[in-house]
Amino acid sequence: MQYTTNSLENHWMPFTANRDFKADPRLVVKGEGMYYTDHKGNRIIDGASGLFCCAAGHGRKEIADAVAAQLMEIDYSPHFQIGSPPSFELASRVAALTPDGLNHVFFTNSGSESIDTALKIAMAYHSARGEGYRSKFVSRERAYHGVNIGGTSLSGLMKNREIFGSVMPGVVHMRHTWTPEARFVRGQPEHGAEVAEDLERFAQLLGGRNIAACFVEPIAGSTGCLVPPKGYLERLREICDAHGILLVFDEVICGFGRLGKPFASQVFGVTPDIITMAKALTNGVLPMGAVAVKDEIYDTIVDAAPDGAVEFFHGYTYSGNPASCAAGLATLDIYEKEGLFAKSAAMSEYFLDMVYDLQDLEIVTDIRGFGMLAGIDISIGEAPGVAGARAMKKMFASGLHAKFTGDCALIAPPLIAEKSDIDVIGGILRDVLANL
C-alpha cells in the first residue's frame, strides 16, 4: 500500500511520547504470522500480540475474506430496534465459551466501552431489584480498566488518573496483590490471599448493601502481570455473595486462550457475574468488545420493564457492527480449528521457562508469569520509566516488539508461537537487557 503523505504532525498518537516518536519513528507497514515489518524493511517478531489482541497472529486471510464478504452483503445496519444475523450468531458463539450461566452478551467497540457498559449494567440490575441505592464501586490499586470516564475512575494506575481528578464518585480501591514475598514466584503465589479482606473492610465501612460491584482483572495485565494469590479470587467471590455485590472480571487481556482456556475464570475456577472482553475477540482486526452477564442479571433488567419498552438505555452506534461480527466469527473459527487455546496451555511451560531464565540478569528485579503472559521488571537506578522506554526502543530496533508499562516489559506472544519463536524472543530479550 502506498501512502500520500510523509507528515507525522497531524496525528496525535495515543499513549505515546509524540515528540520523541516523531523524531525517530517506528512505523509498522506489514504483519504476517508472528512478524511485523517496519518502514525500513526490518522484520520485528511480535512479542506482545500487538496489544494482546492478535492471538492468531497477523495477516489471517480467513478473517480478511470474512470481513470483505460481509461488507458486500450488509456493510452497516443500526442495532437500535433493528438487528442483523451476524451479531446473534456471534453472541451465541461467545456464550458457548463463557462459564455456565453467562449466556447473554452485549456488544461494544473496545475494552474501555465494555467496562463502562458493565458499570451501567450493574446499576440497572440493582435498580430493577429495588436496590438502586447501591452506588459504590470497588476496584483495585494498579488496576487498568480502560480510559473512559468509568474506567478511569476504576483504574488504579497513577499516570492514568493524576490529571483527571475523581471523575466518577463513589469508587474505592483495594490494595493490589503483589508483595515482596512473591518476587520471582512462578504462577500463583502461595501467600497474599488475605488482601481480599479489603473488600470486606469496605463492606463494613460503606455498608455492603451500598456497594454495586467489585471490578478486578483475574490477572492484572497492563500493570505488569500480577497473578492472583491462591485463594484470593475465591475469597472475593465469597464476600460478594455475602453482601449481594456483583463480581466483575475484566478479561480484556486474559480472555480467549491467553491462559490456556477461553477465560481466566475457567482457569482459576471462580465464576463472576459479569465478564468484560475485547482485543482477541476479533484478533485485533476490527474494534470490538463485549460484556457477558449471568442469566439472572439479564432477566432481572429485561423483565422489570413494561411490555414494548426499552429495558436498558445504553448502546453504541457500532454495537454489533456486521463487519466486526464477521471478524469475530472468523477469529473464533480459527481458535477452534487450530486448537489455539490448547496450544497456549501446552506452550506455557516452555514460554515461562524462557522468561524466568532471565532472572540471572542484574537489571531484572522481578518476574511474574502465568499461561502465555509474563511481566519482567527492570531497574538500573534511573527515574521511573526511563529504562523501560529505552529498552522498548532498543528491543524494537533489535527485532522485537514488547509492550512496556513504565519499567515492566510485558511479553504475550501470539498463541500460534512455536518453540523456535519463543527462542527468538528470549534471545533478543536477553541481549537487550544484558546490554542496556
C-alpha positions in Angstrom: 0.0 0.0 0.0 1.2 3.5 -0.9 0.7 6.5 1.3 0.2 10.0 0.1 1.8 11.9 3.0 5.1 11.9 4.7 4.0 14.2 7.5 3.6 12.8 11.0 2.5 16.0 12.6 -1.3 15.8 12.3 -1.8 12.6 14.1 -1.9 13.0 17.9 -0.9 9.5 18.9 -2.4 7.7 21.9 -0.2 6.7 24.9 2.8 8.0 23.0 5.7 10.3 23.7 4.7 12.2 20.5 7.8 14.5 20.2 10.2 11.6 20.8 8.4 9.3 18.4 8.2 11.8 15.6 12.0 12.5 15.9 12.7 8.8 15.4 9.5 7.0 14.2 8.8 3.3 14.4 6.3 2.6 11.6 4.8 -0.8 11.0 3.8 -1.4 7.4 3.0 -5.1 7.3 2.1 -8.0 9.5 2.3 -11.7 8.7 2.2 -14.6 11.2 4.5 -13.9 14.1 6.2 -10.9 12.5 5.7 -7.2 11.7 7.7 -5.4 9.0 8.7 -1.8 9.7 9.1 1.0 7.2 12.8 0.3 6.8 12.1 -3.3 5.8 13.2 -4.9 9.1 11.3 -7.9 10.5 10.0 -7.4 14.1 8.8 -10.5 16.0 5.6 -9.7 17.8 6.2 -10.5 21.5 3.1 -8.8 22.7 0.4 -9.9 20.2 0.1 -6.3 19.2 -1.6 -5.0 22.3 -2.6 -8.5 23.5 -5.0 -8.6 20.5 -3.5 -10.7 17.8 -3.7 -14.2 19.4 -3.9 -15.9 16.0 -1.0 -14.0 14.5 -1.1 -11.4 11.7 -2.4 -11.4 8.2 -5.1 -14.0 8.6 -6.7 -14.3 5.2 -9.7 -16.1 6.7 -10.6 -13.1 8.7 -10.0 -10.6 5.8 -12.1 -12.7 3.5 -14.9 -13.0 6.0 -15.0 -9.2 6.6 -14.9 -8.5 2.8 -17.8 -10.9 2.2 -19.8 -9.3 5.0 -19.2 -5.8 3.7 -20.6 -6.8 0.3 -23.7 -8.4 1.9 -24.5 -5.7 4.5 -21.9 -3.1 5.5 -23.8 -1.4 8.3 -27.1 -1.7 10.0 -28.3 0.1 13.1 -28.8 -2.2 16.1 -31.4 0.1 17.8 -34.7 -1.7 17.3 -33.2 -3.4 14.2 -30.9 -6.4 14.1 -28.7 -8.3 11.6 -27.9 -12.0 11.8 -24.1 -11.9 12.4 -24.5 -10.3 15.8 -26.9 -13.0 17.0 -24.6 -15.7 15.7 -21.5 -14.2 17.4 -23.4 -13.8 20.7 -24.2 -17.5 20.6 -20.6 -18.4 19.8 -19.3 -16.2 22.6 -21.9 -17.5 25.1 -20.8 -21.1 24.3 -17.3 -20.2 25.5 -18.1 -18.3 28.7 -18.6 -20.1 32.1 -22.0 -21.7 32.7 -24.8 -19.3 33.3 -23.3 -16.3 31.5 -25.4 -16.6 28.4 -26.2 -13.0 27.4 -23.8 -10.9 25.5 -23.9 -7.1 24.9 -21.5 -5.8 22.2 -19.3 -2.8 22.4 -16.4 -1.5 20.4 -13.5 -1.7 22.9 -12.4 -2.9 26.4 -13.0 0.7 27.7 -16.5 0.6 26.4 -17.1 -2.8 27.9 -16.1 -1.6 31.3 -18.4 1.4 31.2 -21.2 -0.9 29.9 -20.6 -3.3 32.8 -20.9 -0.3 35.3 -24.2 0.6 33.8 -25.4 -3.0 33.8 -24.6 -3.2 37.5 -26.5 0.0 38.2 -29.5 -1.1 36.1 -29.6 -4.5 37.7 -29.7 -3.2 41.3 -32.3 -0.6 40.3 -34.5 -3.3 38.8 -34.2 -5.2 42.0 -35.3 -2.2 44.1 -31.8 -1.6 45.3 -30.9 1.5 43.3 -29.2 2.9 46.4 -26.2 0.7 45.6 -24.0 3.4 44.2 -20.5 2.4 45.4 -17.9 0.5 43.3 -14.8 -1.3 44.4 -11.7 -1.7 42.3 -8.0 -2.2 43.0 -4.7 -0.3 43.1 -2.6 -0.9 39.9 -5.7 -1.8 38.0 -6.3 -0.8 34.4 -9.9 -0.7 33.3 -9.7 1.4 30.2 -9.8 5.2 29.7 -13.4 6.2 29.5 -14.9 8.0 32.5 -15.9 4.9 34.4 -12.7 3.0 33.5 -10.5 5.9 34.5 -12.3 6.1 37.9 -11.9 2.4 38.5 -8.2 2.3 37.3 -5.5 2.3 40.0 -2.6 3.4 37.8 -1.4 6.8 38.9 -0.5 8.1 35.5 -3.9 7.3 34.2 -5.6 9.2 36.9 -3.4 12.0 38.2 -4.6 14.9 36.0 -8.2 13.8 35.6 -9.3 14.1 39.2 -12.1 12.0 40.7 -14.1 11.7 37.5 -16.8 9.3 38.9 -17.7 9.5 42.6 -18.2 6.5 44.9 -15.2 4.4 43.8 -12.8 2.9 46.3 -9.7 0.9 45.7 -8.5 -2.3 47.4 -4.7 -3.0 47.7 -3.1 -4.7 44.8 -1.9 -8.3 45.3 1.9 -8.0 44.8 4.1 -8.4 47.9 7.9 -8.8 48.2 7.4 -12.4 49.1 6.1 -13.1 45.6 9.3 -11.9 43.9 10.2 -14.3 41.1 7.3 -16.6 42.0 6.1 -18.6 39.0 2.3 -18.9 38.7 0.1 -18.2 41.7 1.8 -17.1 44.9 1.1 -19.2 48.0 0.6 -16.2 50.2 -1.3 -12.9 49.8 -5.0 -14.0 49.7 -5.6 -12.0 52.8 -5.6 -8.7 50.9 -9.1 -9.8 49.6 -10.3 -8.9 53.1 -10.0 -5.3 51.9 -13.4 -5.9 50.2 -14.9 -7.0 53.5 -13.5 -3.9 55.2 -15.1 -1.7 52.6 -18.4 -3.5 53.1 -18.1 -2.8 56.8 -17.1 0.8 56.2 -19.5 1.8 53.5 -22.2 -0.8 54.1 -22.2 -3.9 51.9 -25.8 -3.1 50.8 -24.4 0.2 49.3 -21.8 -1.5 47.0 -23.0 -2.3 43.5 -20.0 -4.2 42.1 -16.4 -5.2 42.6 -14.2 -5.0 39.5 -10.9 -7.0 39.2 -8.7 -8.3 36.4 -8.1 -12.0 37.2 -4.5 -11.3 36.3 -3.7 -7.6 36.4 -2.3 -7.3 32.9 -1.2 -3.8 31.9 0.4 -3.0 35.3 2.8 -5.9 34.8 1.1 -9.4 35.1 0.1 -9.5 38.8 -1.0 -13.1 39.3 -3.7 -13.7 42.0 -2.5 -15.5 45.1 -4.1 -18.8 45.8 -7.5 -18.4 47.4 -7.7 -14.6 46.5 -10.4 -14.8 43.8 -12.3 -17.4 45.7 -12.4 -15.1 48.8 -13.6 -12.1 46.7 -16.4 -14.4 45.4 -17.4 -15.3 48.9 -17.5 -11.7 50.1 -19.5 -10.6 47.1 -22.1 -13.3 47.7 -22.4 -12.4 51.4 -23.3 -8.8 50.6 -25.1 -9.1 47.3 -22.2 -7.4 45.4 -21.7 -8.2 41.7 -18.3 -9.6 40.9 -17.0 -8.4 37.5 -13.9 -9.9 35.9 -12.1 -7.7 33.4 -10.9 -10.3 30.9 -9.9 -7.9 28.1 -6.3 -9.3 28.2 -6.9 -12.7 29.8 -9.7 -13.8 27.6 -9.6 -16.0 24.5 -6.9 -18.5 25.4 -4.2 -16.4 26.9 -4.2 -18.6 30.0 -5.0 -21.8 28.2 -8.8 -21.8 28.4 -11.4 -19.5 26.9 -11.4 -17.3 30.0 -9.4 -16.9 33.2 -12.4 -17.6 35.3 -12.4 -21.2 34.0 -8.7 -21.5 34.7 -9.0 -20.3 38.3 -12.3 -21.9 39.0 -14.1 -18.8 40.0 -17.2 -17.6 38.1 -18.0 -13.9 38.1 -21.4 -12.3 37.5 -20.1 -10.3 34.6 -17.2 -10.7 32.2 -15.8 -7.9 30.0 -13.8 -8.7 26.9 -12.4 -7.2 23.7 -9.0 -7.4 22.0 -8.6 -11.0 20.9 -12.3 -11.3 20.2 -11.6 -10.2 16.6 -7.9 -10.9 16.6 -7.5 -7.1 16.7 -8.7 -6.9 13.1 -11.6 -4.6 13.8 -12.6 -2.8 17.0 -15.0 -4.8 19.1 -15.7 -5.6 22.8 -18.4 -7.4 24.6 -19.9 -7.9 28.1 -21.3 -11.3 29.1 -23.7 -11.4 32.0 -25.4 -14.1 34.1 -28.9 -15.0 33.1 -30.3 -13.6 36.3 -28.9 -10.1 35.5 -30.3 -10.1 32.0 -33.7 -11.5 33.1 -34.0 -9.0 36.0 -33.3 -6.0 33.9 -35.5 -7.1 30.9 -38.4 -8.4 33.0 -38.6 -5.2 35.1 -39.6 -3.1 32.1 -43.1 -2.7 30.7 -44.0 -4.6 27.6 -42.7 -2.9 24.5 -40.3 -0.6 26.4 -36.6 -0.3 26.0 -35.2 -2.1 29.0 -31.7 -0.8 29.1 -31.0 2.7 27.8 -27.4 2.1 26.6 -25.6 1.2 23.5 -23.2 2.5 20.7 -23.6 3.3 17.1 -21.4 0.4 16.2 -22.6 -2.2 18.8 -22.8 -5.4 16.9 -21.3 -3.9 13.7 -21.7 -6.6 11.0 -18.1 -6.4 9.7 -16.8 -6.6 13.3 -19.1 -9.6 13.9 -17.8 -11.3 10.8 -14.2 -10.8 12.0 -15.2 -12.2 15.4 -16.8 -15.3 13.9 -13.8 -16.0 11.6 -11.5 -15.5 14.6 -13.4 -18.0 16.7 -13.3 -20.4 13.8 -9.5 -20.2 13.8 -9.2 -20.6 17.5 -11.3 -23.8 17.3 -9.9 -25.2 14.1 -6.3 -24.7 15.1 -6.8 -25.6 18.8 -5.1 -22.4 19.9 -6.4 -22.5 23.4 -5.0 -26.0 24.0 -1.8 -25.0 22.2 -1.5 -22.0 24.5 -1.7 -24.3 27.5 0.8 -26.7 26.1 3.3 -23.9 25.2 3.1 -22.2 28.5 5.8 -24.1 30.3 8.3 -23.6 27.5 7.4 -19.9 27.4 7.7 -19.4 31.1 11.0 -21.3 31.2 12.4 -18.8 28.7 11.1 -15.8 30.7 12.2 -17.0 34.1 15.7 -17.9 32.8 16.2 -14.1 32.6 16.3 -13.7 36.3 20.1 -14.1 36.4 20.4 -10.7 34.7 21.3 -7.9 37.2 18.9 -5.5 35.6 15.9 -7.8 36.2 14.3 -7.2 39.7 11.2 -9.4 39.4 9.4 -11.7 37.0 5.8 -12.8 37.1 4.1 -15.2 34.7 1.1 -17.4 34.0 0.0 -19.0 30.8 1.3 -17.1 27.9 1.6 -13.8 29.7 4.6 -12.5 31.7 5.9 -9.3 33.2 9.6 -8.5 33.6 10.6 -5.6 36.0 13.9 -3.9 35.3 15.8 -1.2 37.1 19.2 0.5 36.6 18.7 3.3 39.1 17.1 5.9 36.8 13.9 7.8 37.2 10.8 5.6 36.7 10.1 4.8 33.1 13.4 5.9 31.7 15.0 2.5 31.5 11.7 1.0 30.2 11.4 3.5 27.4 15.0 2.9 26.3 14.6 -0.8 26.5 11.4 -0.8 24.4 13.1 1.2 21.6 16.2 -0.9 21.7 14.2 -4.1 21.5 12.2 -2.8 18.5 15.5 -1.8 16.8 16.8 -5.3 17.6 13.7 -7.0 16.1 11.3 -7.5 19.0 8.0 -5.8 19.8 7.4 -5.8 23.6 4.8 -3.8 25.5 6.2 -1.7 28.3 4.3 -0.2 31.2 6.9 2.0 32.9 9.8 -0.3 33.7 8.0 -3.5 33.2 8.2 -5.5 29.9 5.0 -7.3 29.2 5.5 -10.4 27.0 2.5 -12.1 25.5 3.2 -13.7 22.1 0.5 -14.8 19.7 -0.8 -18.3 20.5 0.5 -19.6 17.2 4.0 -19.3 18.5 6.3 -22.3 18.1 9.3 -23.1 20.4 11.6 -21.5 17.8 9.6 -18.2 18.0 9.9 -18.3 21.8 13.7 -18.8 21.4 13.9 -15.7 19.2 12.0 -13.6 21.7 14.1 -14.9 24.5 17.4 -14.2 22.7 16.5 -10.6 22.0 15.3 -10.0 25.5 18.5 -11.3 27.0 20.7 -9.4 24.6 19.0 -6.1 25.1 18.6 -6.4 28.9 22.2 -7.5 29.4 23.5 -4.5 27.4 21.0 -1.8 28.4 
